[in-house]
Amino acid sequence: MMPKFWREWQRPVELSLLLAFVFFLPLREAPKNILWGLYIITWVVNRARARDFGGRWDGWDTLSVLWIAAGYLAAIFAGIHRGDGNEVAAVNDLVKYVSLFWCVRRARYTGAEAVTLLYALVFSCVVAEVEALWRWLVTHKRNALELVSVGQVNHSAIYMTICLGIDVALTLVYWRKLARNWRVLLVAAGLVMLIGLFLTGSRAAAGAAVILICVMALLGARMLGLGRAAWAGALLLLAVGLAVGGSKAVQRQFMTTAQDNMLTERDLIWNRGLVAWRASPWFGLGPDNYSQITERDLRAQLAIEGKPYNPHEYQPAPHAHNLYINQLVERGIVGLAALLAVLGAWGVALWRYRPRAGIDDLRMVLWCSSFSGWLVTVLIGAVNTTLHHEHALLALMTLGLWLPVARALPQAARGTRAPLHTGEALAAGR
């Protein structure tokens, strides 16, 4: 028999498409793209029929439009034009994740629907990681732990870290209301993701994961009344994760320190990009054009500046391995300003509506999930190119789910009962 909270979905086809998209997001490219398109179309049709697109225009809508506009301006006025329209096509990725954010934010999903999506994100990540481990350790089709649709090992680590934060949030917030088997599943999922991201050897992801778990434990201890139990659970999770999968990250840290190469030549990649950027500072070289920087470009710009060219100071790369430098080089000052405006507004909102005493479970878990998306994007962005493709879709989905409830008064203050959340439904066996 279909669980009660499924039968109460407002728009079952739309939400089913979004859940299917979430499932395939880290798993398969083609189904993910098809389901994204079907979801957007269905969303628009549903809102057109209801003549309700989620309320009045607000600051987030303006930021979204300006962000996309900055991308197209960078493509039109790019310092490097390939001749095949690649710069314009590269902006499609930005349009894709901003449009998903816009739809999710304005969809007004119920608490049960929003939390169901969080559970689905955790579940799909675990499935994708198990497959990645099989391909890496058993069939040897991959040389590292790489989620099939996410790809490169560091980007897979970014994705897993965000999902780990969601899992820890669900575990702490709903711990007292979940049945024992669901507690076991959530804890097991957290361990799988934590061990996996340690196995990737990504030092930035490991550091972000530790910070996330400690922040969640602090909130669980103070806001949820879990006290020392929250800290004990967090420390146990970290201890097991480090014992099983942490050796690779630790060994990599020792190796780079011994070689005096803490940034693993990222500084040389940044040098290359920044020299080329100075030739086109306002709109950059064009989206996805970092790899198009040539030695000739470097020599020409350095000659203008009256500086010598030393090939040992510049390292070629497909992207900057730094979110902010990558935006500056590819989209210029205008593009970087748009990105910083979005991340800044997100961070300010998280701080302004941070958890306080009396916060209800729904707002707590959605805030923690959005904080996970923001922290991973901002922190790991200093040493890797976050906020694109799969982890951009994931991060902005957490923001889109949280913003509609961020300013809402606690349910108790309104004298109304909060919608049945998925944790309660599962615990009650409904």
C-alpha positions as CSV (number, residue, x, y, z in Angstrom):
1,M,0.0,0.0,0.0
2,M,1.4,3.4,-0.9
3,P,2.7,5.4,2.1
4,K,0.3,8.2,3.2
5,F,2.8,11.0,2.5
6,W,3.1,9.8,-1.1
7,R,-0.7,10.0,-1.6
8,E,-0.7,13.5,-0.3
9,W,1.7,14.9,-2.8
10,Q,0.4,18.1,-4.4
11,R,1.7,17.3,-7.9
12,P,2.7,13.7,-8.1
13,V,4.0,13.7,-11.7
14,E,6.2,16.7,-11.2
15,L,7.6,15.5,-7.9
16,S,8.2,12.0,-9.3
17,L,10.2,13.5,-12.2
18,L,12.3,15.5,-9.7
19,L,12.9,12.4,-7.6
20,A,13.9,10.4,-10.6
21,F,16.3,13.3,-11.6
22,V,17.8,13.3,-8.1
23,F,18.3,9.5,-8.3
24,F,20.2,9.7,-11.7
25,L,22.1,12.9,-10.9
26,P,25.3,11.2,-9.7
27,L,24.6,8.0,-11.7
28,R,23.9,8.5,-15.4
29,E,24.3,11.5,-17.8
30,A,21.5,10.9,-20.3
31,P,18.6,10.0,-17.9
32,K,19.7,13.0,-15.7
33,N,19.5,15.5,-18.6
34,I,16.2,14.0,-20.0
35,L,14.5,14.1,-16.5
36,W,15.7,17.6,-15.9
37,G,14.0,18.8,-19.1
38,L,10.8,16.9,-18.4
39,Y,10.7,18.3,-14.9
40,I,11.2,21.9,-16.1
41,I,8.4,21.4,-18.7
42,T,6.0,19.8,-16.3
43,W,6.7,22.5,-13.7
44,V,5.9,25.3,-16.2
45,V,2.8,23.5,-17.4
46,N,1.5,23.0,-13.8
47,R,2.2,26.6,-12.8
48,A,0.6,28.0,-16.0
49,R,-2.5,25.9,-15.4
50,A,-2.7,27.2,-11.8
51,R,-1.8,30.7,-12.8
52,D,0.6,30.8,-9.9
53,F,4.4,30.8,-10.4
54,G,5.3,31.0,-6.8
55,G,4.7,34.6,-5.7
56,R,6.0,38.0,-6.5
57,W,9.4,38.8,-8.1
58,D,12.1,39.2,-5.4
59,G,15.8,39.7,-4.9
60,W,16.7,36.1,-5.6
61,D,15.0,36.3,-9.0
62,T,17.0,39.4,-9.8
63,L,20.2,37.8,-8.7
64,S,19.4,34.7,-10.8
65,V,18.8,36.8,-14.0
66,L,22.0,38.9,-13.4
67,W,24.0,35.8,-12.9
68,I,22.9,34.3,-16.2
69,A,23.2,37.7,-18.0
70,A,26.8,37.9,-16.7
71,G,27.5,34.5,-18.2
72,Y,26.2,35.5,-21.7
73,L,28.0,38.8,-21.6
74,A,31.2,36.9,-20.9
75,A,30.5,34.7,-23.9
76,I,29.7,37.6,-26.3
77,F,32.7,39.7,-25.3
78,A,35.1,36.8,-24.7
79,G,38.7,37.5,-25.0
80,I,39.1,34.1,-26.9
81,H,36.5,33.0,-29.5
82,R,36.8,29.4,-30.7
83,G,34.6,30.0,-33.7
84,D,32.3,27.1,-32.9
85,G,30.0,28.9,-30.4
86,N,31.4,27.0,-27.5
87,E,31.4,30.0,-25.2
88,V,27.7,30.5,-25.6
89,A,27.0,26.8,-25.3
90,A,29.1,26.7,-22.1
91,V,26.6,29.1,-20.4
92,N,23.9,26.4,-20.8
93,D,25.3,24.7,-17.6
94,L,24.7,27.9,-15.7
95,V,21.2,28.2,-17.1
96,K,20.5,24.6,-16.2
97,Y,21.3,24.8,-12.5
98,V,19.9,28.3,-12.0
99,S,16.6,27.3,-13.6
100,L,16.4,24.2,-11.4
101,F,17.0,26.4,-8.4
102,W,14.3,28.9,-9.5
103,C,11.7,26.1,-10.0
104,V,12.5,24.3,-6.7
105,R,12.4,27.6,-4.8
106,R,9.1,28.7,-6.2
107,A,7.4,25.3,-6.1
108,R,6.3,25.6,-2.5
109,Y,6.8,21.9,-1.8
110,T,5.4,20.7,1.5
111,G,7.7,19.7,4.4
112,A,7.1,16.1,3.6
113,E,8.0,16.6,0.0
114,A,11.1,18.6,0.7
115,V,12.5,16.1,3.2
116,T,11.7,13.2,0.9
117,L,14.0,14.9,-1.7
118,L,16.7,15.1,0.9
119,Y,16.4,11.4,1.6
120,A,16.5,10.7,-2.1
121,L,19.7,12.8,-2.5
122,V,21.4,10.7,0.2
123,F,20.2,7.4,-1.2
124,S,21.3,8.2,-4.8
125,C,24.7,9.2,-3.6
126,V,25.2,6.0,-1.7
127,V,24.1,3.9,-4.7
128,A,26.5,5.9,-7.0
129,E,29.4,5.5,-4.5
130,V,28.9,1.7,-4.2
131,E,29.0,1.5,-8.0
132,A,32.1,3.7,-8.1
133,L,33.8,1.5,-5.5
134,W,33.0,-1.6,-7.6
135,R,34.4,0.0,-10.8
136,W,37.5,1.1,-9.0
137,L,38.4,-1.8,-6.6
138,V,36.8,-4.8,-8.3
139,T,36.5,-4.4,-12.1
140,H,39.3,-1.8,-12.2
141,K,37.5,0.2,-14.9
142,R,38.4,3.4,-13.0
143,N,41.7,4.4,-11.5
144,A,40.0,6.2,-8.6
145,L,36.7,6.5,-6.8
146,E,34.6,8.5,-9.3
147,L,30.8,8.7,-9.4
148,V,29.9,7.9,-13.0
149,S,27.9,11.0,-13.8
150,V,30.0,13.4,-11.7
151,G,33.4,12.2,-13.0
152,Q,36.8,13.3,-11.8
153,V,37.7,12.2,-8.3
154,N,37.9,15.6,-6.7
155,H,34.5,16.6,-8.1
156,S,33.0,13.3,-6.8
157,A,34.4,14.2,-3.4
158,I,32.7,17.6,-3.5
159,Y,29.4,15.9,-4.3
160,M,29.8,13.3,-1.6
161,T,30.7,15.9,1.0
162,I,27.5,17.9,0.4
163,C,25.4,14.7,0.6
164,L,27.2,13.8,3.8
165,G,26.1,17.0,5.4
166,I,22.5,16.3,4.4
167,D,22.7,12.8,5.9
168,V,24.2,14.1,9.2
169,A,21.5,16.7,9.4
170,L,18.7,14.2,8.8
171,T,20.2,11.8,11.4
172,L,20.5,14.4,14.1
173,V,17.3,16.2,13.6
174,Y,15.1,13.2,13.3
175,W,17.0,10.8,15.5
176,R,14.4,10.7,18.3
177,K,11.5,10.2,15.9
178,L,13.0,7.5,13.6
179,A,12.5,3.8,13.9
180,R,15.7,1.9,14.8
181,N,16.1,0.4,11.2
182,W,16.0,3.9,9.7
183,R,18.6,5.2,12.2
184,V,20.9,2.3,11.2
185,L,20.4,3.1,7.5
186,L,21.2,6.8,7.9
187,V,24.3,6.1,10.1
188,A,25.5,3.5,7.6
189,A,24.9,5.9,4.7
190,G,27.0,8.6,6.5
191,L,29.8,6.1,7.1
192,V,29.8,5.0,3.4
193,M,30.0,8.6,2.2
194,L,32.6,9.7,4.8
195,I,34.9,6.7,4.1
196,G,34.4,7.2,0.3
197,L,35.5,10.9,0.4
198,F,38.5,10.0,2.6
199,L,39.4,7.3,0.0
200,T,39.4,10.0,-2.8
201,G,42.4,11.5,-1.1
202,S,40.8,15.0,-1.4
203,R,42.3,17.0,1.5
204,A,39.8,19.9,1.0
205,A,36.8,17.6,1.0
206,A,38.1,15.8,4.1
207,G,38.6,19.1,5.9
208,A,35.1,20.4,4.9
209,A,33.5,17.1,6.0
210,V,35.1,17.5,9.5
211,I,33.9,21.1,9.8
212,L,30.4,20.1,8.7
213,I,30.1,17.2,11.1
214,C,31.4,19.4,14.0
215,V,28.9,22.2,13.2
216,M,26.0,19.7,13.0
217,A,27.1,18.2,16.3
218,L,27.2,21.7,17.9
219,L,23.7,22.5,16.6
220,G,22.4,19.1,17.7
221,A,23.8,19.5,21.2
222,R,22.4,23.0,21.7
223,M,19.3,23.4,19.5
224,L,18.0,19.8,19.6
225,G,18.9,19.0,23.2
226,L,21.0,16.0,22.3
227,G,23.9,17.2,24.5
228,R,27.0,15.1,24.6
229,A,25.3,12.4,22.6
230,A,25.6,14.5,19.5
231,W,29.3,15.0,20.0
232,A,29.9,11.4,20.8
233,G,28.1,10.3,17.7
234,A,30.0,12.8,15.5
235,L,33.4,11.8,17.0
236,L,32.6,8.1,16.5
237,L,31.6,8.7,12.9
238,L,34.9,10.5,12.2
239,A,36.9,7.9,14.0
240,V,35.5,5.0,12.0
241,G,35.8,7.0,8.8
242,L,39.4,7.8,9.4
243,A,40.2,4.3,10.5
244,V,38.8,2.7,7.3
245,G,39.4,5.3,4.6
246,G,41.5,8.1,6.0
247,S,45.0,6.8,5.3
248,K,45.0,8.0,1.7
249,A,44.3,11.6,2.5
250,V,46.8,11.6,5.4
251,Q,49.5,10.0,3.2
252,R,48.9,12.6,0.4
253,Q,49.2,15.4,3.0
254,F,52.6,14.0,4.2
255,M,53.8,13.5,0.6
256,T,53.0,17.0,-0.6
257,T,54.5,18.6,2.5
258,A,57.7,16.6,2.1
259,Q,57.9,17.8,-1.6
260,D,57.1,21.4,-0.6
261,N,54.1,21.2,-3.0
262,M,51.1,21.8,-0.7
263,L,49.1,23.3,-3.6
264,T,50.1,20.5,-6.0
265,E,51.1,23.1,-8.6
266,R,47.8,24.9,-8.5
267,D,49.7,28.2,-8.0
268,L,51.3,27.6,-11.5
269,I,47.8,27.0,-13.0
270,W,46.6,30.2,-11.3
271,N,49.6,32.2,-12.7
272,R,48.7,31.1,-16.2
273,G,45.1,32.1,-15.9
274,L,45.7,35.5,-14.3
275,V,48.3,36.6,-16.9
276,A,45.8,35.7,-19.7
277,W,42.9,37.4,-17.8
278,R,44.7,40.7,-17.7
279,A,44.3,41.0,-21.5
280,S,40.5,40.9,-21.1
281,P,39.7,41.9,-17.5
282,W,36.0,42.9,-17.6
283,F,34.5,39.9,-19.4
284,G,37.3,37.4,-19.3
285,L,38.4,34.8,-21.8
286,G,35.0,33.3,-22.2
287,P,33.1,30.5,-20.4
288,D,35.0,27.1,-20.6
289,N,38.0,28.8,-22.3
290,Y,40.6,28.3,-19.6
291,S,42.1,25.4,-21.5
292,Q,42.5,27.6,-24.6
293,I,45.2,29.8,-23.1
294,T,48.4,29.3,-25.2
295,E,52.0,30.1,-24.7
296,R,51.6,32.7,-27.4
297,D,48.9,34.4,-25.3
298,L,51.1,34.5,-22.2
299,R,54.1,35.8,-24.1
300,A,52.1,38.5,-25.7
301,Q,50.5,39.8,-22.5
302,L,53.8,39.6,-20.6
303,A,55.5,41.6,-23.4
304,I,52.9,44.3,-23.1
305,E,53.7,44.4,-19.4
306,G,57.4,44.4,-20.0
307,K,57.9,41.1,-18.1
308,P,59.9,38.1,-19.1
309,Y,58.3,34.7,-19.9
310,N,59.4,31.8,-17.8
311,P,57.7,28.5,-18.8
312,H,58.3,26.9,-15.4
313,E,56.0,29.5,-13.8
314,Y,52.9,28.4,-15.7
315,Q,51.1,25.1,-15.8
316,P,48.3,24.3,-18.4
317,A,45.0,22.9,-17.1
318,P,41.4,22.6,-18.2
319,H,40.2,24.8,-15.4
320,A,41.7,26.8,-12.6
321,H,41.1,24.4,-9.7
322,N,39.8,27.4,-7.9
323,L,36.2,28.6,-8.2
324,Y,37.0,32.3,-7.8
325,I,40.0,32.5,-10.1
326,N,38.2,30.3,-12.7
327,Q,35.3,32.8,-12.7
328,L,37.6,35.8,-12.9
329,V,39.6,34.3,-15.8
330,E,36.7,32.9,-17.8
331,R,34.0,35.5,-17.1
332,G,36.0,38.6,-15.9
333,I,35.2,41.1,-13.2
334,V,31.5,41.1,-14.2
335,G,31.2,37.4,-13.9
336,L,33.0,37.1,-10.6
337,A,30.9,40.0,-9.1
338,A,27.8,38.1,-10.0
339,L,29.0,34.9,-8.4
340,L,30.2,36.7,-5.3
341,A,26.8,38.4,-5.0
342,V,25.0,35.0,-5.1
343,L,27.4,33.4,-2.6
344,G,27.3,36.4,-0.4
345,A,23.5,36.6,-0.4
346,W,23.3,32.9,0.4
347,G,25.8,33.3,3.3
348,V,24.0,36.3,4.7
349,A,20.7,34.5,4.6
350,L,22.1,31.5,6.4
351,W,23.5,33.8,9.1
352,R,20.3,35.9,9.4
353,Y,18.0,32.9,9.7
354,R,20.4,30.6,11.6
355,P,18.9,28.1,14.0
356,R,17.8,29.5,17.3
357,A,15.9,28.0,20.3
358,G,12.5,26.8,19.3
359,I,13.2,26.2,15.7
360,D,11.1,23.4,14.2
361,D,12.6,20.2,12.7
362,L,11.8,21.1,9.1
363,R,13.5,24.5,9.1
364,M,16.4,23.0,11.0
365,V,17.1,20.2,8.6
366,L,16.6,22.4,5.5
367,W,19.0,25.0,7.0
368,C,21.6,22.4,7.7
369,S,21.3,21.0,4.2
370,S,21.6,24.5,2.6
371,F,24.6,25.3,4.9
372,S,26.2,22.1,3.6
373,G,25.8,23.2,0.0
374,W,27.1,26.7,0.8
375,L,30.1,25.7,2.9
376,V,31.4,23.0,0.5
377,T,31.0,25.4,-2.4
378,V,32.8,28.3,-0.7
379,L,35.4,26.4,1.2
380,I,36.5,23.7,-1.3
381,G,36.1,26.4,-4.0
382,A,39.4,27.9,-2.8
383,V,41.3,24.9,-4.1
384,N,38.9,23.4,-6.7
385,T,36.4,24.5,-9.2
386,T,33.1,24.0,-7.4
387,L,29.6,25.1,-8.4
388,H,29.3,23.5,-11.8
389,H,27.5,20.5,-13.3
390,E,26.3,18.0,-10.8
391,H,27.5,19.6,-7.6
392,A,26.0,22.9,-8.7
393,L,22.7,21.3,-9.2
394,L,22.9,19.6,-5.8
395,A,24.1,22.7,-3.9
396,L,21.5,25.0,-5.4
397,M,18.7,22.5,-4.9
398,T,19.5,22.6,-1.1
399,L,19.2,26.4,-1.3
400,G,16.0,26.3,-3.2
401,L,14.4,23.9,-0.7
402,W,15.4,26.0,2.3
403,L,14.6,29.6,1.2
404,P,10.8,29.2,1.1
405,V,10.8,28.3,4.8
406,A,13.7,30.5,5.9
407,R,11.6,33.5,6.9
408,A,8.6,31.5,8.1
409,L,7.6,31.6,11.7
410,P,8.0,28.4,13.7
411,Q,4.8,26.3,13.4
412,A,4.3,26.4,17.2
413,A,4.3,30.2,17.0
414,R,1.4,30.2,14.5
415,G,-0.5,27.7,16.5
416,T,-0.7,25.2,13.7
417,R,0.7,21.7,13.3
418,A,3.7,21.3,11.1
419,P,3.2,19.1,8.0
420,L,4.1,15.5,8.6
421,H,7.7,15.1,7.6
422,T,9.2,12.0,6.1
423,G,11.1,11.1,9.3
424,E,7.8,10.9,11.2
425,A,6.1,9.1,8.4
426,L,8.8,6.4,8.2
427,A,9.1,6.1,12.0
428,A,5.3,5.6,12.3
429,G,5.4,3.1,9.5
430,R,2.9,5.1,7.4
